[in-house]
Amino acid sequence: MPGEGERHAVGASEAVIKAGAAETGGTLFLSETTIAPDFPGPPPHRHERLHDMFYVLEGTLTMRLADETRELGPGSFVCVPPGVVHTFANKSARPVRMLNFNTPGGWEKYMRDLGQAAQSDPLTPEIIGRIASRYDFRAE
């Protein structure tokens, strides 16, 4: 329901886990994420098995896909298949609100670890990359 889900503050940003592996038989992760202005995002990376999908609800998400950079506004959808180098950021002065889908499920473990780390240190691309490296995430 609106406003429900497992909330994780990630610095000034927030991820609300709507569904994870436990609720979907291991098939899907879904979060409603608000990315704060000037959020640098994770380092460029790729996934070996994970399909990483983004649907922008509000704001403008800057997304790098391989060698191309796109500005994604509301209604934009991107599916990043395994092996494709990508990253994202909010370079604007307004928050970005988006849905992040991943298949298979399990990405919620990363989001929990990231939220916990953000409680003690400001998140930088290096810190994000170090935490994500425990999961299906290979920095490029």
N, C-alpha and C positions, 0 to 999 in steps of 0.2 A: 504494500500500500504506500501511498505518498508519505515521505518522511521516515519510512521504516527501512531497516537494514542495519548491518554491522558497520558502524562509523569509525573511520580512522583518520585523524588529523595527520597531514603530511606537510609540516611547516604551516604556511598560511593556506595551503590547499587541503582538500578533503576528498576521501574516497568512501563511498557508501556501498558496501558489498551487498548486492541484491540476490545473488545466487553463486554458489560455489560447487565444488566437486561433490560434497556430501548431499546437496539438494538435487543434483542432476545426474547421479550415477557416474560421476567422473567426466562428463562430457562437456561441461561449460562453466565458464566464469563470467559474471556480469557485474560491473560496478557503474554507479552513477558518480562521476568524478567532477569536482570543481577545481580548476587549476587557477591559482592566483596570478595576478599580473606579474610579468617579468620572470616567471618560472623558467629556468634554463632547460629543464627536462633531463632525461637520462642521456648518457653518451650514445653515439651511434652504435647500434647493435643488431644482431640477428638472432633468430630462434631456430633450433634444429627441428622441433616438432610442432611448436605452437603457431597457430593462426591468430594474429593479433588484429583486432578490428576496432574501428573508431567511428562513432556517429556523433557529430557535433550538434548540440541542442541550442547553445547560445555562445556568442563571441566568435573569435577567429583563432583557430589552432594552426600554428605553423608546423608543417609536417615534412620531413625529409624522407623520401623513398628512393633508395639507390642513389642516383646522381641528380635527382630532381627534387626541388623544394616547392611545396604548394601551400597556399593560404586557404584554409578550409573554413567556410562560414556555416551558419545553421543549415541543416539538411544535408550536409556533406557526409559521405560514408567512404571509408577506405578499409580494404581488407589486405593485410600484409601477410603473404604466405611465408612458410618456413624458408629460411635462407636469404631473404631480402633484407639488406641493411636499411635500417630506419631509425628515426628518433622524432621527437615532437617537443614543442615548447609553446609557451604563451608569451609572445613578444609585445603584446599590447598592454594598454593601461586598464583594461577591463577583464574581469574573470572570464574563463572559458568553462562552459558546462558541457559535458559529453558523456556518452555511454561507451564503456570499453568492454568488448566481448573477447573472450579467448576460448579456443578449443584446442586441446582438451582442457578440462577443468584443472584446478590446482593453483592458479595464479593468486588466489586469495592468501596463500601462505606468504608469498612475497609482499603483498600489500600490508599484511599484519606486521611483518618484520620491518618494513619501511616506516610504518606509523610509529612503531616502538623506537626506532632510531631517531626519528624526528623529534621525539620528546626531549632528547638530550643535546643534539647538535643540529645546526643549520644544514639542510640538505644541499649538497653540491653534486654535480654530475659524477664526480669520483666516488662519493659515498653511495650514491644511488647504484652505480655500477658494481661496487664491491658487494653490496647486499644482493643485487640481482644475480650476481655470478653464481650464487648458490642454487639458482633455478635455471630454467632453459633460456639462458641469456648469455650471449658471447659478444663482448665489446669488440668493436672494430677500430 
